[in-house]
Amino acid sequence: MQIITDVAIDPAGNVWVANNWDRPDEGFKKVPDYALATRFGGHGAVVFFGLAKPVRTALIGPPRAP
């Protein structure tokens, strides 16, 4: 995992993590190397199966514990 940009938890309790920065050293430079600056955005996602407690998705109202 390099730099976590977002985290989401689905109803099954799986935690999805966006590992989305490939070359932050180039992206934050005042004068980036143009050949490497296009690699600033990443391409990865990681899932941790069953890390969070599952919920029962409600049709109306907030989610509830099963």
MOVENQUI-V776807 format. One record per residue. N is the residue number from 1. OMEGA is omega in radians with two decimals (none if undefined). NEAR is the number of other ideal C-beta (glycine too) atoms within 12 Angstrom. Layout:
BEGIN
n=N omega=OMEGA near=NEAR
n=N omega=OMEGA near=NEAR
END
This chain:
BEGIN
n=1 omega=-3.12 near=15
n=2 omega=3.13 near=19
n=3 omega=-3.12 near=20
n=4 omega=-3.13 near=20
n=5 omega=-3.14 near=22
n=6 omega=3.10 near=17
n=7 omega=3.09 near=20
n=8 omega=3.10 near=20
n=9 omega=3.14 near=22
n=10 omega=-3.09 near=20
n=11 omega=3.14 near=18
n=12 omega=-3.14 near=21
n=13 omega=3.08 near=22
n=14 omega=3.14 near=21
n=15 omega=-3.13 near=22
n=16 omega=-3.09 near=24
n=17 omega=3.07 near=23
n=18 omega=3.13 near=21
n=19 omega=-2.76 near=22
n=20 omega=3.13 near=24
n=21 omega=-3.08 near=22
n=22 omega=-3.09 near=20
n=23 omega=-3.13 near=22
n=24 omega=3.11 near=21
n=25 omega=3.12 near=16
n=26 omega=-3.07 near=20
n=27 omega=-3.08 near=22
n=28 omega=3.10 near=14
n=29 omega=3.06 near=14
n=30 omega=3.10 near=8
n=31 omega=-3.08 near=9
n=32 omega=3.01 near=17
n=33 omega=-3.02 near=15
n=34 omega=3.10 near=12
n=35 omega=-3.10 near=10
n=36 omega=-3.08 near=18
n=37 omega=3.12 near=19
n=38 omega=3.10 near=13
n=39 omega=-3.09 near=19
n=40 omega=3.09 near=24
n=41 omega=-3.08 near=19
n=42 omega=-3.04 near=22
n=43 omega=-3.04 near=15
n=44 omega=3.01 near=19
n=45 omega=3.14 near=19
n=46 omega=3.08 near=22
n=47 omega=3.04 near=20
n=48 omega=-3.05 near=20
n=49 omega=3.04 near=14
n=50 omega=-3.11 near=13
n=51 omega=3.14 near=18
n=52 omega=3.12 near=21
n=53 omega=3.12 near=17
n=54 omega=3.08 near=19
n=55 omega=3.03 near=18
n=56 omega=-3.09 near=15
n=57 omega=-3.12 near=17
n=58 omega=3.04 near=12
n=59 omega=3.09 near=8
n=60 omega=3.11 near=7
n=61 omega=-3.07 near=9
n=62 omega=3.07 near=10
n=63 omega=-3.12 near=19
n=64 omega=3.05 near=14
n=65 omega=-3.12 near=13
n=66 omega=none near=12
END
